[in-house]
């Protein structure tokens, strides 16, 4: 019996993904004022756009990408978004064919996934596992949160960041971004939101977001208030940045935010989802519980700077 015949369905799937995806996955080297760094990246367009993690190229204007076939090219960092931990580079020379992008919205817990990248500088490494959980949140260095992160038990190590998390058909459904512990890896999903971010980084080099300037913590609402507004949780304002849109609207510590723009908010992530580019300089109504009454204020979100 040949080796091909001995391969079971699981092995054949992983081998197939490795053969189709690895040629387009690069080991990335960067040099910054803080020293040299490494990570992974993947080709996502035929004209040489590479996708990686924002933290891999932090502080760098360019990088060197090395592929499995021996191709080595310099690439310029043309867009970086720390809030989603995504960055795009443009190669200065020809690169292998692009990887097909999938859609993480269709993932299911228990589904087979394959991680490809250059952990610990070992180019062309492949590990396999399953989707352990969906909808996780990942805090970033900026203090914001990346939503809908994929959790997997496929082994990830330093250097995997920016690499590919693939489904069984060789489609990239995530960008490996963090190792949270033994047997616990995280990846930023490829979905409608991140596709929009990638496109904006390719065309504009940045992402525009709105900002209110408040910090809040989730609290349980009193039964009477909960029954009145139809929600069990709210967000108690912990602090308001001086001169921020929230401060100008009259919000202050102790207020409990229950709605923004008519949308119930029970997590800080819910606020982040509302603070898109279209919200900049557009009045938005914020409903808070203050001194035993519901109070409406109008805020004018500003563009977030220095993210």
N, C-alpha and C positions, 0 to 999 in steps of 0.2 A: 504494500500500500504506500502511495506517495505521500510526501509531507502535505501536499495540497488537500488530499483526501482526509488526512488526519485532523486538519483544522476544523474546529467546531464553529457554529454560527457566530458565537461571540468573538472568537479570534478572527474570523474572516472579516467581521465588521470593523474591528479595530485596525486590522492590517489595511483594509480598504481605505479607511479614513486617513491613516498615516501616509499611504502612498499618494493619495490625491491632495492632501492639505500641506504636508511638510515642505514640499518644494517652494511654497509661497510664504513660509514662516521664516523670519529672520532673527538672528541674534543681533541686538543693538548695543553699541558702545557710545557713550557720551563723555565729554570732558567739560567740566565746569570749574568754577573757582573753588568749589568744595572738594574737588577731586574727580576721579574717573568713576563712571557708573555703568551698569549693564542691565539689560532687560530684553524684551522680545517685542516683535512687531509683525504685522502681516500685510500683504499687498491686497488692497481692496478695489483698485481701479486699474484698467489696462494702461493708463498713462502715468503710472508710477506713484500713486498715493498710497501711503502706508498708515495703518492705524496702530496706536499703542496707548499706553497709560500715561496720563499727564505727569504723574510723579516720576516716571522713568526719564523724562526729558526736562525736568524742572531745572531752570537756570541755564539751559543749553539752547543755542540757536541752530545747532546742526548735530548730526549723528552719523555713525557709520553702520550700515546694515550688511550683515554677512549671511548668505543663503547656503543651503545644503549642497548646491551644485558648484560651490566655490566662488560664485559671484559675490563681489563686494562693492558696494556703492556708497557714496556720500549722499546724505539727504538733509534737506532744510526743514526745520520745524516751522510750519506755516500756520498752525492754530493749536491752541492749548486751552483746556477748560478744567481747572482744578475742581470745580463743583460737581462735575460728572466723572472726573478722573479719566478723561479721554483727550487724546492729542492726535493730530495728523501731521505727517511729514511728506515732502515731495522729493522723490529720488532724482538725482542729477543724471542718471544713466538708466538704461533698460533694466527691468526687473522681471522675475517670473510672472506667469499669469495670475490674475486676482483670485481670491477665494470667494465663493458664493456666500452672500449674507443670508442668514435665515431669519426666523422670527421667534424670539423667546416667549411670546405670548402663547404659543401652542405647546410649551413644555409641560410635562407632567412629572410629579414626584415619583422617583423610581426609574425614570428613563435613563438609558445609557448615554453617557457623554464622554468625550475624549479631550484631554488637555494637551496642547502642543506648544512648545516654547523652548527656552534655553535656561532652565534652572541652574543656579550656581555656575553659570557660564558654560554649561554642557549643551551645546547646540543640538537641535534636532531630537529633543527628548519627548517621549510620548507616555502619558499615563491615562488610565481609564477608570471610570467609576460611574456613579449614578447622580442624578439630581436628588440631593438630600432634602432640600426645602426650597420654597419659592417665596418671594415677597419679603426677603430680609432687608434690613436697612444697614447701611455702612457709613459711620461717621467719617468725615474727611478732615484733613489738617486745617481747613478753613473754618471748621465748626459746623458746616452744613452737613446734610445727610443725602446719600445716594439711595434712591428708592428702588424697590423691586429687584434687589440683588439676588443672584442665583447662588445657592449654597451647594457645594459638591464635595464628595469624598475622594475625587480624583486627586492624587498627590500633587500639591503645588509647593514650590520652594522659591526663595529669593531668586529673581531672574526670570521667573515665569510671568511676572507682571507685563502686560501688554501683549501676551500670547493669546492663542486661540482656544476657546472652549467650543467644541464642535458637537453637533448631533451625529447620529449614526449614518447620516447621508453625506457627511462632509461639509455641512453648512455651518458657518460661524454663527453661534447663537449667544456668545458672550465673549467679553474681553477679560481675561484673568487679571485680577487686580490686587488680591490680598490673601494672606495666609492667616487665618484667625486662630489656629491651633492645630494640634495633631489630628489629621483626618477631617479638617474643616477648611475648605478653600472657598473663596468668593469670587464672583465674576460679575462685571457690569453687563446687563442684558443688551442684546441687539433687538430693539423694538422700534415702534414708530417714534418715540421720544428721542432715543439715542440716534436714530437715523437723521432726525432733524438737526441734532447737535452736530453730527459729523458733517452734514451738508453745509451748515453755517460756518464751521471751522474751515472747511475747504474754500469757501467763497469769501468770507469776511475775516477769518482768522480769530474770531472771538464770538462769545454768546452774550446777547443783551438780556438782562434780567431786571425785574423790578425789586424794590426794597422798601420795607416799612420801618425797620429799625427798632424792633422790639424783641425781647427774649421772654419766653413763656414756658411754663411747665403744665403738664396735664393734671387736672384735678377732677374729683368726683363731685357732681352737682348735687345740691340739696334736692330731696324728692319733689318738693313743690315746683322748683324751677325746672327740674328734669321733665316732669309731666307737662309743664307749660310749653316747653320748646321741643320736646320729643327727642332729647338726647341725654345720655347719662354722664357724659364727660364734657369738659370745657378746657380752655387754656387760661391759666392765671398769669397775668403779666408780672414777670419778675423784675424787669428793668426796661427802660426806654432810652435809646441813645439821644443825647442832647442834639437838638436841631434837626432831628429826623422827622420824616412824615408822620410817624406815630405821635411824636411829641407835639408837633404842630396841630395835630387833630385833637389834642387834649387827653390822650391816653396816659395812664400812669400806673405805677405798681399797685397791685391789688385788684385791678379790673380783671374780670373774667370774660375773655372773648368767647362768644358762642357762635357768631356768624360773621363771615366776610363776604360782601357782595351777594348776600342772600344764600350763601352756601355754608352749612354747618361745618365748623372746624373743631376737631378733637385732638389733633396732633400738630406739631410744628411742621411736619411733612405736608399736611394739608394746606398750610399757608404757603409753603414753598411752591406747591403746584399752581397756586393762583398768581404767583409773582412772575409771570411771563413777560416777554417784551411788550405785548399789547397793553399790559397794565400800566406801563410807564406814563406818568403825567395824565392819567385818567382817574377822575374821582371815584372812590369806592367806599361804600357804606360798611361800617364796622359796628356790630351790635355787641355790647358788653353788659354784664351784670355788675351794677355798682350801687352800693348802699341800699340794697333791697329792691332795686328797680332795673328794668332793661333800658339802656340808653343807647341811642344811635349817634355815631359821629362820622364825619366824612374825612377821609384821608386821601392824599394825593401821592401815590407811590412814585419814588424817584428811581433813576437808573442806579443799579448797584455798581460801585466803582472798586477797583483794586481787588477783585476776587481772585 
